[in-house]
Each structure stands twice: as structure tokens, then as C-alpha cells.
Amino acid sequence: MSIYFVRHGESEANVGLIVGMDMPLTEKGKKQAENIRPIIQSIEADEFFSSTKIRAIQTAEIATENKKTITHLHVFDETFFGSFEGANPDDGKDSPSVIPRLAKNPYIIQTEFGGDNFLERAKEVEQALQTDLSNEISYDI
């Protein structure tokens, strides 16, 4: 079995540099999802999965033209950023030093902001893939 991962199209949060929030696709994001459609259609897939975030659902629905059943799983949801959730580092409310520190050490999301532990999230996704899908997985990215 092969598993293909596709990142969602551009969301309003991406454009606004807003951390974490569940926001819909922009027009550009919808076009990006349309652009991936030929690749999606060329894959003989039995199942499609997405996170429960609106941007991922919209991407999956557009890319499959709503012709496939898509299962939405919380395990694929984005990491929770704690009190940093919804922040825009450029709006002056948050320390400009947060982003460089986050790039160097993503664990500050957990330790300083009360968000998810990245290692635990990775283990949750791995367990879901092994338990719910198959023990014989090859990853095509």
C-alpha cells in the first residue's frame, strides 16, 4: 500500500500569517487544489483521508471533485499552539523573537504556550497509520 500526503491549499490564515487558526481556502488555495486534481485522479486510491480542518476538507473535496468518499480524522489535524494559537507575530502583540526561537526549538509551543508536544503528535499519527490503515505502508511524498 502507498500513502500520498498532500498539503492543503493556501488558507486565509496563511495569507494573514495567523498561527494555527481553522480558516477556509483563499481563491488561490482553491486554484491550487484544482491544479492537483489530475494527479489525484491518476492515483488508483481506495480511500481518501483529510484532517477535520476546513482548509483540508476544502482541498480534498476540490481535488477529488466530490467524487470520492473522504474520511476526516482528527489525528491529522494541525498541532495545537496553545496561547500562541491565532497570534500574528507581525501585529505587535507577540514578541518578534518567538518565530526565530520556534524555528530553533519547536518544543517551546508546549513549554511556553501550553500547546501540543510535537513528538507526541508524531507518535499519534504514526500509531493511527499503523493501527487504522496497515502495517505494511510505504510513504510516497
Salt bridges, closest charged atoms under 4 A:
GLU10 OE2 - LYS28 NZ 3.90
ASP22 OD1 - ARG55 NH1 3.79
GLU27 OE2 - LYS30 NZ 3.42
GLU34 OE1 - LYS31 NZ 3.95
GLU65 OE2 - ARG37 NH1 3.54
GLU65 OE1 - LYS67 NZ 3.55
ASP77 OD2 - HIS74 ND1 3.08
GLU78 OE1 - ARG55 NH2 2.69
ASP91 OD2 - LYS93 NZ 3.96
GLU112 OE2 - ARG101 NH1 2.78
ASP116 OD2 - ARG121 NE 3.71
GLU124 OE1 - ARG121 NH1 2.90
